[in-house]
Amino acid sequence: MNSIMVLITLSDSGIETIKSNPELPKKEMEFVARWKDEGILESFFISVSKKDAVLIFKNVDESTVKGLIESLPYFPYMAQIAYHHLNKQF
């Protein structure tokens, strides 16, 4: 199965903004939960520092994934975003 892994790093100033606005994390998780329910988000990881995240999407192309990431409430606070195509072996 082919998947797309997205590696996200938030900016330091973005983390401070997010911490000061408790509604932002709630809104962000609504997107993640919806994608999981729709069956397009296979895995979601957040680093212990909460500065980095890994999302693994399935059954969608890269342009769709980019659009999904750009729709996130955290998008303006992202310092780095990397997209990697994966072929699951087991």
CYANA upper distance limits for C-alpha pairs under 8 A (distance plus 0.5 A):
  1 MET  CA     58 LYS  CA      8.37
  1 MET  CA     87 ASN  CA      6.30
  1 MET  CA     88 LYS  CA      5.94
  1 MET  CA     89 GLN  CA      8.41
  2 ASN  CA     58 LYS  CA      7.20
  2 ASN  CA     59 ASN  CA      7.91
  2 ASN  CA     85 HIS  CA      7.66
  2 ASN  CA     86 LEU  CA      6.14
  2 ASN  CA     87 ASN  CA      5.05
  2 ASN  CA     88 LYS  CA      6.75
  3 SER  CA     56 ILE  CA      7.07
  3 SER  CA     57 PHE  CA      6.08
  3 SER  CA     58 LYS  CA      5.17
  3 SER  CA     59 ASN  CA      7.48
  3 SER  CA     60 VAL  CA      8.33
  3 SER  CA     85 HIS  CA      6.46
  3 SER  CA     86 LEU  CA      5.54
  3 SER  CA     87 ASN  CA      6.76
  3 SER  CA     88 LYS  CA      7.76
  4 ILE  CA     56 ILE  CA      6.16
  4 ILE  CA     57 PHE  CA      5.69
  4 ILE  CA     58 LYS  CA      7.04
  4 ILE  CA     61 ASP  CA      8.33
  4 ILE  CA     62 GLU  CA      7.56
  4 ILE  CA     65 VAL  CA      8.40
  4 ILE  CA     83 TYR  CA      7.14
  4 ILE  CA     84 HIS  CA      6.07
  4 ILE  CA     85 HIS  CA      5.13
  4 ILE  CA     86 LEU  CA      6.30
  5 MET  CA     54 VAL  CA      7.33
  5 MET  CA     55 LEU  CA      6.19
  5 MET  CA     56 ILE  CA      4.89
  5 MET  CA     57 PHE  CA      6.85
  5 MET  CA     83 TYR  CA      6.32
  5 MET  CA     84 HIS  CA      5.59
  5 MET  CA     85 HIS  CA      6.88
  5 MET  CA     86 LEU  CA      7.44
  6 VAL  CA     54 VAL  CA      6.11
  6 VAL  CA     55 LEU  CA      5.63
  6 VAL  CA     56 ILE  CA      6.81
  6 VAL  CA     81 ILE  CA      7.32
  6 VAL  CA     82 ALA  CA      6.12
  6 VAL  CA     83 TYR  CA      5.24
  6 VAL  CA     84 HIS  CA      6.94
  7 LEU  CA     52 ASP  CA      7.85
  7 LEU  CA     53 ALA  CA      6.46
  7 LEU  CA     54 VAL  CA      5.29
  7 LEU  CA     55 LEU  CA      7.27
  7 LEU  CA     80 GLN  CA      8.32
  7 LEU  CA     81 ILE  CA      6.15
  7 LEU  CA     82 ALA  CA      5.61
  7 LEU  CA     83 TYR  CA      7.12
  8 ILE  CA     52 ASP  CA      6.00
  8 ILE  CA     53 ALA  CA      5.64
  8 ILE  CA     54 VAL  CA      6.88
  8 ILE  CA     78 MET  CA      7.29
  8 ILE  CA     79 ALA  CA      8.18
  8 ILE  CA     80 GLN  CA      6.17
  8 ILE  CA     81 ILE  CA      5.15
  8 ILE  CA     82 ALA  CA      7.16
  9 THR  CA     51 LYS  CA      6.23
  9 THR  CA     52 ASP  CA      4.98
  9 THR  CA     53 ALA  CA      7.12
  9 THR  CA     78 MET  CA      6.38
  9 THR  CA     79 ALA  CA      6.17
  9 THR  CA     80 GLN  CA      5.59
  9 THR  CA     81 ILE  CA      7.12
 10 LEU  CA     14 GLY  CA      6.68
 10 LEU  CA     15 ILE  CA      6.96
 10 LEU  CA     51 LYS  CA      5.75
 10 LEU  CA     52 ASP  CA      6.84
 10 LEU  CA     77 TYR  CA      6.24
 10 LEU  CA     78 MET  CA      4.75
 10 LEU  CA     79 ALA  CA      5.59
 10 LEU  CA     80 GLN  CA      7.40
 11 SER  CA     15 ILE  CA      6.79
 11 SER  CA     51 LYS  CA      8.12
 11 SER  CA     77 TYR  CA      6.36
 11 SER  CA     78 MET  CA      6.19
 11 SER  CA     79 ALA  CA      5.29
 12 ASP  CA     16 GLU  CA      7.09
 12 ASP  CA     51 LYS  CA      8.49
 13 SER  CA     17 THR  CA      6.85
 13 SER  CA     77 TYR  CA      8.09
 14 GLY  CA     18 ILE  CA      6.61
 14 GLY  CA     76 PRO  CA      8.35
 14 GLY  CA     77 TYR  CA      4.97
 14 GLY  CA     78 MET  CA      7.64
 15 ILE  CA     19 LYS  CA      6.58
 15 ILE  CA     51 LYS  CA      7.52
 15 ILE  CA     77 TYR  CA      7.89
 16 GLU  CA     20 SER  CA      6.72
 17 THR  CA     21 ASN  CA      6.89
 18 ILE  CA     22 PRO  CA      7.47
 18 ILE  CA     24 LEU  CA      6.62
 18 ILE  CA     25 PRO  CA      7.55
 18 ILE  CA     74 TYR  CA      8.38
 21 ASN  CA     25 PRO  CA      8.46
 22 PRO  CA     26 LYS  CA      7.57
 23 GLU  CA     27 LYS  CA      6.74
 24 LEU  CA     28 GLU  CA      6.61
 24 LEU  CA     73 PRO  CA      7.09
 24 LEU  CA     74 TYR  CA      7.90
 25 PRO  CA     29 MET  CA      6.66
 26 LYS  CA     30 GLU  CA      6.88
 27 LYS  CA     31 PHE  CA      7.36
 27 LYS  CA     73 PRO  CA      7.25
 28 GLU  CA     32 VAL  CA      7.17
 28 GLU  CA     72 LEU  CA      6.73
 28 GLU  CA     73 PRO  CA      6.21
 28 GLU  CA     74 TYR  CA      7.26
 29 MET  CA     33 ALA  CA      6.47
 30 GLU  CA     34 ARG  CA      6.61
 31 PHE  CA     35 TRP  CA      6.75
 31 PHE  CA     72 LEU  CA      7.55
 32 VAL  CA     36 LYS  CA      6.72
 32 VAL  CA     41 LEU  CA      8.08
 33 ALA  CA     37 ASP  CA      6.65
 34 ARG  CA     38 GLU  CA      6.60
 35 TRP  CA     39 GLY  CA      6.76
 35 TRP  CA     40 ILE  CA      6.08
 35 TRP  CA     41 LEU  CA      5.84
 36 LYS  CA     40 ILE  CA      6.57
 36 LYS  CA     41 LEU  CA      5.26
 36 LYS  CA     42 GLU  CA      7.27
 39 GLY  CA     58 LYS  CA      8.26
 40 ILE  CA     57 PHE  CA      5.93
 40 ILE  CA     58 LYS  CA      5.62
 40 ILE  CA     59 ASN  CA      6.66
 40 ILE  CA     60 VAL  CA      7.38
 41 LEU  CA     55 LEU  CA      7.63
 41 LEU  CA     56 ILE  CA      6.45
 41 LEU  CA     57 PHE  CA      4.97
 41 LEU  CA     58 LYS  CA      6.72
 42 GLU  CA     55 LEU  CA      8.19
 42 GLU  CA     56 ILE  CA      5.95
 42 GLU  CA     57 PHE  CA      6.01
 42 GLU  CA     58 LYS  CA      6.77
 43 SER  CA     54 VAL  CA      8.35
 43 SER  CA     55 LEU  CA      6.25
 43 SER  CA     56 ILE  CA      5.56
 43 SER  CA     57 PHE  CA      7.75
 44 PHE  CA     53 ALA  CA      7.83
 44 PHE  CA     54 VAL  CA      6.26
 44 PHE  CA     55 LEU  CA      5.10
 44 PHE  CA     56 ILE  CA      7.00
 45 PHE  CA     53 ALA  CA      6.00
 45 PHE  CA     54 VAL  CA      5.54
 45 PHE  CA     55 LEU  CA      6.97
 46 ILE  CA     50 LYS  CA      6.29
 46 ILE  CA     51 LYS  CA      8.19
 46 ILE  CA     52 ASP  CA      6.43
 46 ILE  CA     53 ALA  CA      4.91
 46 ILE  CA     54 VAL  CA      7.03
 47 SER  CA     51 LYS  CA      6.95
 47 SER  CA     52 ASP  CA      5.77
 47 SER  CA     53 ALA  CA      6.58
 57 PHE  CA     65 VAL  CA      7.97
 60 VAL  CA     64 THR  CA      6.84
 60 VAL  CA     65 VAL  CA      7.27
 61 ASP  CA     65 VAL  CA      6.86
 62 GLU  CA     66 LYS  CA      6.59
 62 GLU  CA     83 TYR  CA      8.36
 63 SER  CA     67 GLY  CA      6.79
 64 THR  CA     68 LEU  CA      6.75
 65 VAL  CA     69 ILE  CA      6.71
 66 LYS  CA     70 GLU  CA      6.62
 67 GLY  CA     71 SER  CA      6.76
 68 LEU  CA     72 LEU  CA      7.34
 69 ILE  CA     75 PHE  CA      7.29
 70 GLU  CA     75 PHE  CA      6.14
 71 SER  CA     75 PHE  CA      7.46
 74 TYR  CA     78 MET  CA      7.09
